Amino acid sequence: AEQYVLINQQNEWVLEDQPSEKLDQQATDLFVSRVANVPAEERVIKQAWPLAPYGLVAPAAEFIATGRDGKIAGKLSIGSHANGLAYAMGQRIQGVFQIRADLLLTQIPSKRDLLAAKTEKTPSSH
């Protein structure tokens, strides 16, 4: 699975390992807010165990938000999914929830997506 770190510098998103590369800010913003505001459909279990039946021991996707101090501000792990719903676990909510998988899993942009998007939208010079 691909891993990348997005950093917000002076209100602009950059990749940690390629800070000089321009990213598609709209696409990045959309993705970040989608992760941050993913709606929980229903709580499956109140406690955060056992994780194996939900595919959360080795999550399919994991999103971690850290503050400027390096402390983890939020974490979202996504496990197995069926019928359009995925099991998820967040740092701020207790237990295992179901979320709509199509909202997130199918729309995780690759590093290349975030970088490539900018080349298509070059304004024509008049």
trRosetta pair geometry for C-beta under 8 A, 3 or more apart (Angstrom, degrees):
i j d omega theta_ij theta_ji phi_ij phi_ji
1 60 8.0 158 -95 -179 144 46
1 61 7.4 -170 -160 -98 144 61
2 110 5.9 59 55 -138 168 86
2 111 6.4 -137 171 -12 136 101
4 15 5.9 -46 -177 -140 118 106
4 16 7.4 172 -179 28 69 94
4 17 7.4 -105 -140 22 83 110
4 111 4.8 137 -58 -84 154 108
5 15 7.0 106 73 -163 59 60
5 16 3.8 6 82 -3 113 133
5 17 7.3 101 42 -16 97 84
6 13 5.3 -14 -172 -162 111 106
6 14 7.3 145 -157 72 61 32
6 15 6.5 -46 -102 -100 57 51
6 16 7.4 -111 -73 -27 10 85
6 23 7.9 50 -130 -84 103 176
6 28 6.4 163 -141 -162 143 117
6 32 6.8 -121 94 -80 154 118
7 13 7.2 141 73 -152 39 54
7 14 5.4 -28 64 65 90 83
7 15 7.6 91 17 -166 86 7
7 16 5.4 101 -23 -79 115 77
7 19 7.4 -24 53 -106 128 99
8 11 6.7 5 179 -113 100 22
8 12 7.1 147 -156 66 59 28
8 13 5.8 -32 -97 -91 66 62
9 12 5.7 -35 72 63 72 83
9 13 8.0 125 23 -113 71 14
9 14 5.6 -10 18 12 117 121
9 19 7.5 44 -1 -151 153 110
12 25 6.5 -67 -142 -104 75 120
13 23 5.2 -69 98 71 97 142
13 25 6.0 151 30 -122 101 68
13 28 4.1 -149 74 131 161 152
13 29 7.0 -155 -20 -57 135 67
13 32 7.3 -161 -95 -30 141 141
14 18 7.6 -143 175 92 87 61
14 19 4.7 48 154 -139 138 64
14 21 7.4 133 -153 65 85 68
14 23 6.4 -176 -109 -5 39 119
15 18 4.4 20 78 51 121 86
15 19 6.7 -136 71 -73 58 41
15 21 6.2 -2 31 60 115 115
15 23 6.7 132 -28 -64 87 124
15 111 6.7 63 -112 -146 144 104
15 114 7.4 133 -61 99 112 135
15 115 7.7 -26 -23 -68 139 105
16 19 7.0 -3 -152 -63 20 89
18 21 4.2 7 143 10 113 123
18 115 7.6 -2 98 -93 150 131
21 115 5.8 -21 160 -124 133 111
22 115 7.9 114 81 -139 52 67
22 118 5.4 131 106 -136 104 170
23 27 7.6 -123 161 65 90 100
23 28 5.2 47 138 -41 130 141
23 114 4.9 -14 -150 159 104 101
23 115 6.4 -62 -110 -87 66 53
23 117 8.0 38 -179 52 58 108
23 118 6.9 -168 -179 -43 17 126
24 27 4.0 36 104 21 119 116
24 28 6.2 153 84 -17 64 88
24 114 5.8 -143 34 -161 91 53
24 115 7.7 -154 -9 -87 87 8
24 117 3.5 -22 -45 85 152 126
24 118 5.0 -155 -69 -57 78 76
24 121 7.5 99 -119 22 108 133
25 28 5.7 -60 -143 41 29 110
25 29 6.0 32 159 -22 66 109
26 29 5.8 -55 -146 36 26 112
26 30 6.2 28 156 -21 63 108
27 30 5.8 -55 -149 34 28 113
27 31 6.4 27 154 -18 63 108
27 109 6.2 75 160 -64 115 165
27 113 7.0 -143 161 139 147 95
27 114 5.9 -168 101 -117 123 66
27 117 5.0 107 -13 30 153 175
28 31 5.8 -57 -149 37 30 111
28 32 6.2 26 156 -16 66 109
28 109 7.8 -98 -90 54 55 146
28 114 5.6 67 -75 -140 95 116
29 32 5.9 -59 -146 38 28 108
29 33 6.1 17 161 -11 66 110
30 33 6.2 -61 -145 41 24 103
30 34 6.2 29 154 -26 62 110
31 34 5.6 -55 -148 31 28 114
31 35 6.6 25 155 -16 63 104
31 107 7.2 -160 -112 136 84 95
31 108 7.3 90 -149 -135 118 45
31 109 5.5 -85 -84 10 148 111
31 114 7.8 -70 10 -88 153 111
32 35 5.9 -56 -153 35 31 108
32 36 6.2 25 153 -16 66 112
33 36 5.4 -55 -140 43 36 112
33 37 5.8 2 168 8 71 115
34 37 6.7 -73 -136 52 19 86
34 38 6.6 50 158 -71 60 81
34 103 6.7 -170 -173 161 107 89
34 104 6.4 166 142 -101 109 76
34 107 6.8 -60 138 100 166 130
35 38 6.2 -21 -152 -30 28 110
35 63 4.8 -151 -166 -171 138 172
35 76 6.2 -172 -176 40 93 148
35 104 6.7 95 -96 -131 65 115
36 65 7.4 54 -94 -55 96 152
36 74 7.2 73 -122 98 78 163
38 76 6.9 101 32 -148 136 156
38 88 7.3 -85 114 156 141 175
38 99 5.3 19 156 -153 118 144
38 103 6.2 140 -134 111 91 131
38 104 5.7 1 -109 -61 133 132
39 99 6.9 144 83 -137 49 90
39 100 7.3 24 67 9 92 104
39 103 7.6 139 34 -45 84 180
40 43 7.0 30 157 -66 132 67
40 88 7.4 -134 -109 69 87 119
40 93 6.9 -131 -53 136 153 173
40 97 4.1 -54 -144 -176 115 148
40 98 7.2 102 -168 64 71 46
40 99 5.9 -66 -112 -84 48 84
41 85 6.3 -75 31 -128 155 119
41 97 7.1 142 43 170 64 94
41 98 4.6 -50 57 94 113 93
41 99 6.1 163 -6 -109 93 29
41 100 6.4 110 -53 -44 121 74
42 97 6.9 171 90 -154 30 76
42 98 5.5 8 53 39 74 108
43 46 6.7 46 156 -83 131 58
43 95 5.4 42 -161 106 109 142
43 96 7.4 115 -164 78 65 47
43 97 5.4 -49 -105 -101 54 78
44 54 7.2 143 86 -99 157 132
44 87 6.6 -33 1 -125 155 99
44 95 7.1 -180 58 158 66 107
44 96 4.7 -42 58 96 113 97
44 97 6.4 171 1 -113 87 19
44 98 5.9 98 -49 -35 107 91
45 48 8.0 156 98 -85 105 23
45 95 5.3 -161 97 -157 56 103
45 96 5.0 32 43 35 89 102
46 94 6.3 18 -179 123 65 109
46 95 4.5 -79 -154 -84 21 133
47 94 7.3 -32 -112 168 32 102
47 95 6.0 34 16 -99 10 78
48 51 7.2 9 162 -73 72 99
48 89 6.0 90 -136 -147 104 131
48 94 6.6 -108 -42 -164 97 65
48 95 6.0 -134 -68 -99 63 23
48 96 6.6 126 -124 -47 55 78
50 53 6.1 78 93 5 105 97
51 54 6.0 -80 -165 50 50 101
51 56 4.0 -101 -169 78 102 103
51 57 5.0 135 106 -62 113 69
51 79 7.5 -166 -178 -88 85 145
51 89 7.6 -42 -122 -33 106 155
51 96 7.7 161 -116 -79 65 130
52 55 7.8 39 -175 -66 33 25
52 56 7.7 -95 -57 48 17 71
52 57 5.3 15 -90 -30 63 126
54 79 4.5 82 138 86 78 162
54 80 6.2 -162 174 33 39 93
54 87 3.8 -132 -169 138 106 166
54 89 7.8 101 114 -39 143 110
54 96 5.3 -109 -97 -158 172 151
55 58 7.6 -65 -177 65 66 64
55 59 7.1 95 133 -117 80 45
55 60 6.6 16 145 -30 126 97
55 79 3.3 141 83 176 85 96
55 80 3.0 133 -16 -25 146 87
55 81 7.8 -84 49 -22 152 52
55 87 6.2 136 47 51 93 122
56 59 5.7 13 -141 -81 53 86
56 77 5.7 89 -148 123 95 126
56 79 3.9 -66 -63 -71 68 129
56 87 6.3 -96 -50 114 107 118
56 89 5.6 64 -142 -4 145 130
56 96 6.9 -129 -29 -115 154 119
59 62 4.9 104 81 -61 139 95
59 77 4.2 -122 -85 -170 155 96
59 78 5.7 102 -172 60 110 45
59 79 5.5 -83 -121 -81 72 59
60 78 5.3 -61 59 103 94 91
60 79 6.3 114 -1 -152 94 18
60 80 7.1 123 -32 -82 122 36
60 81 7.4 -61 14 -8 158 101
60 86 7.5 -96 43 -153 136 132
60 105 6.9 8 115 -123 132 120
61 77 7.7 165 90 -156 52 44
61 78 4.5 6 57 48 90 117
61 104 7.5 -166 79 139 151 111
61 105 6.4 -175 0 -111 142 78
61 108 6.2 -151 -129 -69 148 157
62 75 7.3 -10 -173 -170 93 90
62 76 7.1 168 -154 87 48 54
62 77 5.0 -7 -110 -109 88 72
62 78 7.2 -155 -73 21 45 72
63 74 7.9 -10 114 114 94 94
63 75 7.1 165 88 -154 58 44
63 76 4.5 3 53 53 102 99
64 72 6.1 -62 -168 -132 101 105
64 74 7.5 168 -156 91 40 55
64 75 5.0 0 -111 -110 73 85
65 72 7.2 99 77 -164 52 63
65 73 4.6 -63 110 67 97 100
65 74 4.2 17 44 52 116 93
65 75 7.2 -145 25 -67 70 46
66 70 5.7 -7 171 -154 131 30
66 71 6.4 157 -155 79 84 29
66 72 5.5 -54 -99 -100 78 43
66 73 5.9 141 -134 1 20 89
67 70 7.2 -45 72 19 69 20
67 71 5.3 -2 38 59 108 84
67 72 8.0 72 3 141 80 2
67 73 4.7 109 -45 -57 86 118
72 75 5.9 1 178 -46 127 109
72 91 6.7 -170 137 -108 118 169
74 90 7.1 -21 -169 -169 88 100
74 91 5.6 -171 -150 42 42 121
74 92 6.3 -32 -121 -20 87 113
75 90 6.6 154 84 -158 58 53
75 91 4.0 83 38 -38 91 116
76 88 6.2 -7 -172 -172 90 116
76 89 7.5 158 -154 80 46 45
76 90 5.1 -13 -102 -104 73 83
76 91 7.6 -87 -58 -5 48 80
77 88 6.6 160 83 -155 51 62
77 89 4.8 -9 57 57 102 93
77 90 7.7 -170 21 -78 67 37
78 81 7.6 -4 170 -51 102 112
78 86 5.2 17 -166 142 103 137
78 87 7.3 137 -161 81 53 52
78 88 5.0 -21 -103 -101 67 89
78 99 7.3 -76 -115 49 104 125
78 101 7.8 122 -170 -119 129 81
78 104 6.8 -165 -83 106 156 136
78 105 6.5 -165 145 -77 155 101
79 86 6.7 162 64 176 55 88
79 87 4.1 -24 58 76 112 105
79 88 7.0 -165 13 -79 79 37
79 89 7.4 50 -22 -6 109 99
79 96 7.9 -19 16 -149 137 118
80 86 7.1 -167 108 -146 28 75
80 87 6.0 27 55 22 64 112
81 84 7.5 -69 169 142 112 6
81 85 6.2 -168 -153 98 87 37
81 86 3.5 -41 -90 -95 112 80
81 87 7.0 -156 -82 6 60 65
81 101 4.2 77 -156 -84 154 146
81 105 6.6 -113 -10 -17 160 163
82 85 6.7 -17 69 59 55 78
84 100 6.3 -17 154 -150 91 75
84 101 5.7 -159 -176 38 38 101
84 102 5.7 -22 -151 -20 90 108
85 98 4.5 8 176 -178 123 115
85 99 6.9 150 -158 72 72 29
85 100 6.3 -54 -105 -105 62 40
85 101 6.0 150 -154 -17 7 95
86 98 6.9 147 72 -155 32 64
86 99 5.6 -27 62 62 86 81
86 100 7.6 32 16 132 85 11
86 101 3.9 107 -29 -85 106 95
86 104 7.4 -97 37 60 142 115
86 105 6.1 123 -46 -33 154 133
87 96 5.5 -5 -170 178 105 113
87 97 7.3 144 -158 79 54 38
87 98 6.2 -42 -97 -98 51 63
88 96 7.2 146 72 -163 33 66
88 97 5.2 -32 68 71 86 89
88 98 7.2 117 18 -129 86 16
88 99 4.7 12 2 0 139 118
89 95 7.5 -140 -123 115 85 31
89 96 5.4 -42 -80 -108 93 67
89 97 7.2 151 -87 21 40 78
90 93 4.6 50 64 32 113 94
90 97 7.3 -4 0 19 99 126
93 97 6.6 13 111 -30 138 132
99 103 6.8 -94 155 50 100 123
99 104 6.7 21 123 7 130 132
100 103 4.4 78 89 -9 103 111
100 104 7.5 129 89 3 67 87
101 104 6.7 -89 -160 52 36 84
101 105 4.7 -19 -176 18 83 128
101 106 7.2 82 137 -19 79 91
102 105 7.1 -50 -88 49 20 89
102 106 5.3 -8 -143 15 56 128
102 107 7.8 62 166 -15 51 103
103 107 7.1 -65 157 25 30 127
104 107 6.3 -99 -151 50 18 93
104 108 6.8 37 165 -56 67 88
105 108 6.5 -29 -153 -16 30 108
109 113 3.7 -129 -167 86 98 137
109 114 5.2 111 125 -50 133 85
110 113 4.7 110 49 -5 69 99
110 114 7.5 -141 93 -1 42 84
111 114 6.0 -60 -159 37 33 108
111 115 6.3 20 150 -9 68 112
112 115 5.8 -63 -144 46 33 104
112 116 5.3 27 162 -21 72 117
113 116 6.0 -56 -127 40 21 105
113 117 6.2 35 166 -38 59 103
114 117 6.4 -39 -147 12 21 114
115 118 6.8 -59 180 17 38 108
116 119 5.9 -53 -166 23 53 110
116 120 7.3 46 147 -19 76 100
117 120 6.2 -59 -164 29 41 110
117 121 6.9 11 155 -1 71 113
118 121 6.4 -76 -153 45 35 97
118 122 7.9 67 153 -64 64 73
119 122 6.5 -14 -168 -36 41 106
